[in-house]
Amino acid sequence: MTTSGAIRSLTSRWTVLVPLLAVVALVLGWGRSLPGWAVGVVALCLAGAVLAAVHHAEVVAHRVGEPFGSLVLAVAVTVIEVALIVTLMVDGGGKTATLARDTVFAAVMITCNGIVGLCLLVGAVRSRVAVFNAEGSGAALATVATLATLTLVLPTFTTSEPGPRFSAAQLGFAAVASLVLYGLFVAVQTVRHRDYFLPVTQRGAVREEESHAPLPGRRATVLSLVMLLVALVAVVGDAKTVSPAIESGVVSAGLPQAFVGVVIALLVLLPETLAAVRAARRERVQISLNLALGSAMASIGLTIPAIALAMVWLSGPLVLGLDATHMVLLALTVVVGALTVAPGRATLLQGGVHLGIFTAFVFLAISP
């Protein structure tokens, strides 16, 4: 075996073994109070699973092409995240009434401001101006804004139930509307207007697929898809396992309890963040926006219907409506996002503005 072949073999084994070790750490640590050294081991496994997930996502994306590759990672992360939310709500009772709202809103702010801002910054540093398709990005942002308003803003103003809550009929409508809008967007993204979501050159022409790397075989693609799911399960599960340590640290630092959810959301979205930044470094900012906005959309479009279905057997309340501070941040995100994507070009300034909004969100989570 040549040296390059040996290196590829070692890399392949690493990306398979680490997610499996992370799952073993998840099984051994789930539901237990871990000492400090064990938390450190789980955290290392979590970091390794994140890197492995990015690798396998890129293999799958290279095989199926864009925008299908971005869709696979966004949907896979969201489905596993939904399963975690439902599990926590089953176990938590009334204490988790705002869990779905807090998780979804944190995901929207992280993706639409944190990931988008970071990728625009990287893309602008790389080529002075980050270029993307305004039609596709604008359609994605409009869908995210509509879903967020229907599910997170309207409950604050409806009057059928006391407090920022939907009635059963309203929740059912929001769930069906979310599924329909998300399904419609996926159909447009992958079939009818697929070219709107492909990376473009500085002159606006669609970039050709990179040809220096051969397409992975069917067996390698299936293996990467399976290991991607394993790695994402490990990421979400290990994030939950280390959450008691995070919670203790938050309490010791005198921070609000809600900040724990922000930290866990950041950990869960790490695979998408790394994949998006790597795409931006290759001057494929459109793929970065597909990942960011697609994740925000999937987080709402899949979470709310799943929670609505779970409420059939869950007895606790479900609070979805945002407070005034968070509604202001959401409105600012939508307005700034629209101004960013409309020209199809962005500079360091736009990236900095989005990161500024994300920083404000994190700061207000620390000091509400």
LINGICOR-V196622 format. One record per backbone hydrogen bond with DSSP energy under -0.5 kcal/mol. CO is the residue of the C=O (numbers start at 0). NH is the residue of the N-H. If there is no record, write none. Layout:
BEGIN
co=CO nh=NH
co=CO nh=NH
END
This chain:
BEGIN
co=1 nh=5
co=2 nh=6
co=3 nh=7
co=4 nh=8
co=5 nh=9
co=6 nh=10
co=7 nh=11
co=8 nh=12
co=9 nh=13
co=10 nh=14
co=11 nh=15
co=12 nh=15
co=12 nh=16
co=13 nh=17
co=15 nh=19
co=16 nh=20
co=17 nh=21
co=18 nh=22
co=19 nh=23
co=20 nh=24
co=21 nh=25
co=22 nh=26
co=23 nh=27
co=24 nh=28
co=25 nh=29
co=28 nh=31
co=31 nh=33
co=34 nh=38
co=35 nh=39
co=36 nh=40
co=37 nh=41
co=38 nh=42
co=39 nh=43
co=40 nh=44
co=41 nh=45
co=42 nh=46
co=43 nh=47
co=44 nh=48
co=45 nh=49
co=46 nh=50
co=47 nh=51
co=48 nh=52
co=49 nh=53
co=50 nh=54
co=51 nh=55
co=52 nh=56
co=53 nh=57
co=54 nh=58
co=55 nh=59
co=56 nh=60
co=57 nh=61
co=58 nh=62
co=59 nh=63
co=60 nh=64
co=64 nh=68
co=66 nh=70
co=67 nh=71
co=68 nh=72
co=69 nh=73
co=70 nh=74
co=71 nh=75
co=72 nh=76
co=73 nh=77
co=74 nh=78
co=75 nh=79
co=76 nh=80
co=77 nh=81
co=78 nh=82
co=79 nh=83
co=80 nh=84
co=81 nh=85
co=82 nh=86
co=83 nh=87
co=84 nh=88
co=85 nh=89
co=86 nh=90
co=87 nh=91
co=88 nh=92
co=91 nh=94
co=92 nh=95
co=93 nh=96
co=95 nh=98
co=95 nh=99
co=96 nh=318
co=97 nh=101
co=98 nh=102
co=99 nh=103
co=100 nh=104
co=101 nh=105
co=102 nh=106
co=103 nh=107
co=104 nh=108
co=105 nh=109
co=106 nh=110
co=107 nh=111
co=108 nh=112
co=108 nh=113
co=109 nh=114
co=110 nh=115
co=112 nh=116
co=113 nh=117
co=114 nh=118
co=115 nh=119
co=116 nh=120
co=117 nh=121
co=118 nh=122
co=119 nh=123
co=120 nh=124
co=121 nh=125
co=122 nh=126
co=123 nh=127
co=126 nh=128
co=129 nh=345
co=131 nh=133
co=132 nh=136
co=133 nh=137
co=134 nh=138
co=135 nh=139
co=136 nh=140
co=137 nh=141
co=138 nh=142
co=139 nh=143
co=140 nh=144
co=141 nh=145
co=142 nh=146
co=143 nh=147
co=144 nh=148
co=145 nh=149
co=146 nh=150
co=147 nh=151
co=147 nh=152
co=148 nh=152
co=148 nh=153
co=151 nh=321
co=152 nh=155
co=153 nh=156
co=153 nh=157
co=162 nh=164
co=163 nh=319
co=163 nh=320
co=166 nh=170
co=167 nh=171
co=168 nh=172
co=169 nh=173
co=170 nh=174
co=171 nh=175
co=172 nh=176
co=173 nh=177
co=174 nh=178
co=175 nh=179
co=176 nh=180
co=177 nh=181
co=178 nh=182
co=179 nh=183
co=180 nh=184
co=181 nh=185
co=182 nh=186
co=183 nh=187
co=184 nh=188
co=185 nh=189
co=186 nh=190
co=186 nh=191
co=187 nh=192
co=190 nh=193
co=192 nh=195
co=193 nh=196
co=194 nh=197
co=195 nh=135
co=198 nh=206
co=200 nh=203
co=204 nh=200
co=216 nh=220
co=217 nh=221
co=218 nh=222
co=219 nh=223
co=220 nh=224
co=221 nh=225
co=222 nh=226
co=223 nh=227
co=224 nh=228
co=225 nh=229
co=226 nh=230
co=227 nh=231
co=228 nh=232
co=229 nh=233
co=230 nh=234
co=231 nh=235
co=232 nh=236
co=233 nh=237
co=234 nh=238
co=235 nh=239
co=236 nh=240
co=237 nh=241
co=238 nh=242
co=240 nh=243
co=241 nh=245
co=242 nh=246
co=243 nh=247
co=244 nh=248
co=245 nh=249
co=246 nh=250
co=247 nh=251
co=248 nh=252
co=249 nh=254
co=250 nh=253
co=255 nh=258
co=256 nh=259
co=257 nh=260
co=257 nh=261
co=258 nh=262
co=259 nh=263
co=260 nh=264
co=261 nh=265
co=262 nh=266
co=263 nh=267
co=264 nh=268
co=266 nh=269
co=268 nh=272
co=269 nh=273
co=270 nh=274
co=271 nh=275
co=272 nh=276
co=273 nh=277
co=274 nh=278
co=275 nh=279
co=276 nh=280
co=277 nh=281
co=278 nh=283
co=279 nh=282
co=283 nh=286
co=283 nh=287
co=284 nh=288
co=285 nh=289
co=286 nh=290
co=287 nh=291
co=288 nh=292
co=288 nh=293
co=289 nh=293
co=290 nh=294
co=291 nh=295
co=292 nh=296
co=293 nh=297
co=294 nh=298
co=295 nh=299
co=296 nh=300
co=297 nh=301
co=297 nh=302
co=298 nh=302
co=299 nh=303
co=301 nh=305
co=302 nh=306
co=303 nh=307
co=304 nh=308
co=305 nh=309
co=306 nh=310
co=308 nh=311
co=309 nh=312
co=309 nh=313
co=317 nh=319
co=318 nh=100
co=322 nh=326
co=323 nh=327
co=324 nh=328
co=325 nh=329
co=326 nh=330
co=327 nh=331
co=328 nh=332
co=329 nh=333
co=330 nh=334
co=331 nh=335
co=332 nh=336
co=333 nh=337
co=334 nh=338
co=335 nh=339
co=336 nh=340
co=337 nh=341
co=338 nh=342
co=340 nh=343
co=343 nh=131
co=345 nh=129
co=346 nh=350
co=347 nh=351
co=348 nh=352
co=349 nh=353
co=350 nh=354
co=351 nh=355
co=352 nh=356
co=353 nh=357
co=354 nh=358
co=355 nh=359
co=356 nh=360
co=357 nh=361
co=358 nh=362
co=359 nh=363
co=360 nh=364
co=361 nh=365
co=362 nh=366
co=365 nh=255
END
